[in-house]
């Protein structure tokens, strides 16, 4: 009886720890950046290529712009771009579409 109970728990644990494969090709062509609550889950994570792909997919943004702490940026607006603000340790502070 105990073996039957533990098997589903083990499967759930394995599924929860698997890395989800996310690619930029999952962003539909011509899509625009869409802010969503899921983006908040990325705050505090270190900047990386893998993180960029996950952010772009979560926001459906075909473009991404990293902004380092204190970096000057242009004020041009692009509906297709996700702008990611980083702190001095290169960790995500906030994100906005545009």
C-alpha positions as CSV (number, residue, x, y, z in Angstrom):
1,X,0.0,0.0,0.0
2,X,2.8,2.5,0.9
3,X,4.5,1.9,-2.5
4,X,1.4,2.9,-4.4
5,X,1.1,6.2,-2.4
6,X,4.8,7.1,-2.8
7,X,4.9,6.5,-6.6
8,X,2.7,9.5,-7.5
9,X,4.5,11.7,-5.1
10,X,7.9,10.8,-6.7
11,X,6.4,11.6,-10.2
12,X,5.2,15.0,-9.1
13,X,8.6,15.8,-7.5
14,X,10.4,14.9,-10.7
15,X,8.0,16.9,-12.9
16,X,8.4,20.0,-10.6
17,X,12.2,19.9,-10.8
18,X,12.5,19.5,-14.6
19,X,13.8,22.5,-16.5
20,X,11.2,23.8,-18.9
21,X,12.7,24.3,-22.4
22,X,11.7,27.7,-23.7
23,X,12.8,29.2,-27.0
24,X,12.4,32.5,-28.6
25,X,10.7,30.7,-31.5
26,X,7.7,30.3,-29.2
27,X,7.0,34.0,-29.5
28,X,4.6,34.4,-32.5
29,X,5.9,36.6,-35.3
30,X,4.5,40.1,-35.1
31,X,3.4,39.8,-31.5
32,X,3.5,42.7,-29.1
33,X,4.8,42.7,-25.6
34,X,2.1,41.9,-23.1
35,X,2.8,42.6,-19.4
36,X,1.5,39.9,-17.1
37,X,1.8,39.0,-13.4
38,X,4.0,36.0,-14.3
39,X,6.8,38.5,-15.0
40,X,7.0,39.3,-11.3
41,X,8.4,35.8,-10.7
42,X,11.6,36.7,-12.5
43,X,12.5,39.6,-10.2
44,X,15.8,38.9,-8.4
45,X,17.1,36.4,-10.9
46,X,20.5,36.9,-12.5
47,X,20.6,38.1,-16.1
48,X,21.4,35.4,-18.6
49,X,20.6,34.2,-22.1
50,X,18.3,31.5,-20.8
51,X,16.5,34.1,-18.6
52,X,16.1,36.4,-21.6
53,X,14.4,33.6,-23.6
54,X,12.0,32.9,-20.7
55,X,11.2,36.5,-20.2
56,X,10.5,37.0,-23.9
57,X,8.3,34.0,-24.0
58,X,6.4,35.0,-20.9
59,X,5.8,38.6,-22.2
60,X,5.3,37.4,-25.9
61,X,8.0,40.0,-26.8
62,X,10.1,39.5,-29.9
63,X,12.7,42.0,-28.6
64,X,14.4,42.4,-25.2
65,X,16.5,45.3,-23.8
66,X,18.7,44.8,-20.7
67,X,19.2,48.1,-18.8
68,X,22.1,48.0,-16.4
69,X,21.9,50.1,-13.1
70,X,22.6,53.7,-14.0
71,X,22.6,53.1,-17.8
72,X,21.1,55.8,-20.0
73,X,18.6,54.6,-22.5
74,X,16.6,56.1,-25.4
75,X,13.0,57.0,-24.7
76,X,11.7,55.6,-27.9
77,X,8.8,53.3,-27.4
78,X,8.5,49.9,-29.1
79,X,5.4,47.8,-28.5
80,X,7.4,44.7,-29.4
81,X,10.1,45.1,-26.8
82,X,10.4,44.1,-23.1
83,X,12.8,46.4,-21.2
84,X,14.4,44.7,-18.2
85,X,16.0,46.9,-15.5
86,X,19.0,45.3,-13.7
87,X,20.6,46.2,-10.4
88,X,24.4,46.5,-9.7
89,X,24.6,42.7,-9.2
90,X,23.0,42.1,-12.7
91,X,19.8,40.9,-11.1
92,X,16.3,41.7,-12.5
93,X,14.7,44.6,-10.6
94,X,11.7,45.3,-12.9
95,X,10.3,44.9,-16.4
96,X,8.1,47.0,-18.7
97,X,6.8,46.7,-22.2
98,X,8.0,49.4,-24.5
